[in-house]
Amino acid sequence: MRLREIDGFGWLRVVAVAVIMAAGWLLISTEIPHLPEFVRAGVAVAVAVAIALLMILTWRRQGGYTRTESLRHWVRGGSEPKGVTPRARVRYLAGVVGRGVSYAYLQLGVGGIWLVVSAFDVVNHGDLPRLSLHLLTGVIWAAAGANALRIRKWLPRAQRLLDESRRQEYLEIEARPA
């Protein structure tokens, strides 16, 4: 995978997630007394770089950003991705189907718990950094859960595509000379 293959929306996602995670570290670090500012900033930069690298390496492991996006578009009703082997399709689709709806409800539950913790923090402490940390955490979890619920409408299609791709993979294996 080449970095040039990542489009503007992909880079926006990388930067947004890296900034959110670095901000999360900065909020958490406010709970650590006497931590020098240069350490807070250095760790925040390291977190942002690590998250960005992790996202890019994940796309690379999945065959590149373009292929990952074409598979995602395919599951959501788009055209069949060209040049993607049945084996790669099975691997991607198995991950989509495997997460299922229970994953979304788990995320929503965790988000709800964090938001309740935020409410208790406001009542008991009124500590703005702690409140910000809990609110941010709750909102991120709840948003991830809501997004997972939003995409559940594509799960039946993903299951059909997975079954078809497994059949194609099986036929490819059977067609190989022994």
C-alpha positions in Angstrom: 0.0 0.0 0.0 1.2 3.5 -0.9 0.3 6.5 1.3 -0.8 8.3 -1.9 -3.6 5.8 -2.2 -5.3 7.3 0.9 -7.8 9.9 -0.1 -8.7 13.1 1.7 -11.5 11.5 3.7 -9.1 8.7 4.8 -6.5 11.3 6.0 -9.3 13.2 7.8 -10.2 10.0 9.6 -6.6 9.3 10.6 -6.0 12.9 11.8 -9.4 13.0 13.7 -8.8 9.7 15.5 -5.2 10.6 16.4 -6.3 14.0 17.7 -9.1 12.5 19.8 -6.8 9.9 21.3 -4.1 12.5 22.1 -6.8 14.7 23.7 -8.0 11.7 25.7 -4.4 11.2 27.0 -4.2 14.9 27.9 -7.4 14.6 29.9 -6.3 11.5 31.6 -2.9 13.0 32.4 -4.6 15.8 34.4 -5.3 13.2 37.0 -1.6 12.6 37.5 -0.3 15.2 39.8 3.1 16.8 39.3 3.5 15.4 35.8 5.7 17.8 33.8 4.0 19.5 30.8 6.7 18.3 28.4 6.0 14.7 29.4 2.2 15.3 28.8 2.9 16.8 25.4 5.4 14.2 24.4 3.2 11.3 25.3 0.3 13.0 23.5 2.4 13.3 20.3 3.5 9.7 20.7 -0.1 8.5 21.1 -1.2 10.4 18.0 1.6 9.0 15.9 1.0 5.5 17.2 -2.7 5.6 16.4 -2.1 7.0 13.0 0.4 4.3 12.2 -1.9 1.6 13.6 -4.7 2.8 11.3 -2.4 2.9 8.2 -0.9 -0.5 9.0 -4.4 -2.0 9.5 -5.4 -0.8 6.0 -2.1 -2.2 4.7 -2.8 -5.6 6.3 -6.2 -5.6 4.7 -4.7 -5.0 1.3 -4.6 -1.3 1.1 -6.9 1.6 1.8 -8.5 1.5 -1.7 -9.3 -2.2 -1.4 -10.7 -1.8 2.1 -12.9 1.1 1.0 -14.1 -0.8 -2.1 -15.1 -3.8 0.1 -16.9 -1.5 2.5 -18.7 0.1 -0.4 -19.6 -3.3 -1.8 -21.2 -4.4 1.4 -23.3 -1.3 1.5 -24.8 -2.0 -1.9 -22.0 -0.9 -4.3 -20.5 -2.8 -7.2 -18.3 -5.8 -6.8 -14.7 -4.8 -6.1 -12.4 -5.7 -9.0 -9.1 -7.5 -8.3 -10.1 -8.7 -4.9 -9.7 -12.5 -4.4 -12.5 -14.5 -2.8 -10.1 -15.3 0.1 -9.7 -11.6 0.8 -13.4 -11.1 0.5 -14.1 -13.9 3.0 -11.6 -12.5 5.5 -13.2 -9.0 5.3 -16.8 -10.2 5.3 -16.2 -12.6 8.2 -15.1 -9.6 10.3 -18.1 -7.6 9.4 -20.6 -10.4 10.1 -18.7 -11.5 13.2 -19.1 -8.2 15.0 -22.9 -8.3 14.6 -25.4 -6.3 16.6 -24.3 -7.4 20.1 -21.1 -5.5 19.5 -23.2 -2.3 19.0 -25.3 -2.9 22.1 -22.1 -3.5 24.1 -20.7 -0.2 22.9 -23.9 1.7 23.7 -24.0 0.2 27.2 -20.4 1.2 27.9 -21.2 4.7 26.6 -24.2 4.9 28.8 -22.2 3.8 31.9 -19.6 6.5 31.2 -22.3 9.2 30.8 -23.9 8.1 34.2 -20.5 8.3 35.8 -20.2 11.8 34.3 -23.4 12.8 35.9 -22.3 11.5 39.3 -19.0 13.4 38.9 -20.8 16.7 38.3 -22.9 16.2 41.4 -20.1 15.0 43.7 -17.0 16.9 42.5 -17.7 19.5 39.9 -14.1 18.9 38.6 -14.1 20.1 35.0 -11.1 18.0 33.7 -12.6 14.8 35.2 -16.0 15.7 33.9 -14.6 16.4 30.4 -12.8 13.0 30.5 -15.9 11.1 31.4 -18.1 13.0 28.9 -15.6 12.5 26.1 -15.3 8.8 26.8 -19.0 8.3 27.1 -19.7 10.2 23.9 -17.1 8.3 21.9 -18.4 4.9 23.1 -22.0 5.9 22.5 -21.2 7.2 19.0 -19.3 4.0 18.1 -22.3 2.0 19.3 -24.8 4.2 17.3 -22.6 3.8 14.2 -22.5 0.0 14.6 -26.3 0.0 15.0 -26.6 2.2 11.9 -24.7 -0.2 9.8 -26.5 -3.3 11.0 -28.9 -2.9 8.1 -26.1 -4.2 5.9 -25.5 -7.4 7.9 -27.9 -9.6 5.9 -26.2 -8.5 2.6 -22.8 -9.0 4.2 -23.9 -12.6 5.2 -25.1 -13.3 1.7 -21.9 -12.0 0.2 -19.8 -14.0 2.7 -21.7 -17.2 1.7 -21.1 -16.4 -2.0 -17.5 -15.6 -1.5 -16.9 -18.8 0.5 -18.5 -20.8 -2.4 -16.2 -19.0 -4.9 -13.2 -19.7 -2.7 -14.1 -23.3 -2.5 -14.6 -23.6 -6.3 -11.2 -21.9 -6.8 -9.5 -24.4 -4.5 -11.3 -27.3 -6.2 -10.2 -26.1 -9.7 -6.5 -26.1 -8.8 -4.5 -29.0 -10.1 -3.5 -31.5 -7.4 
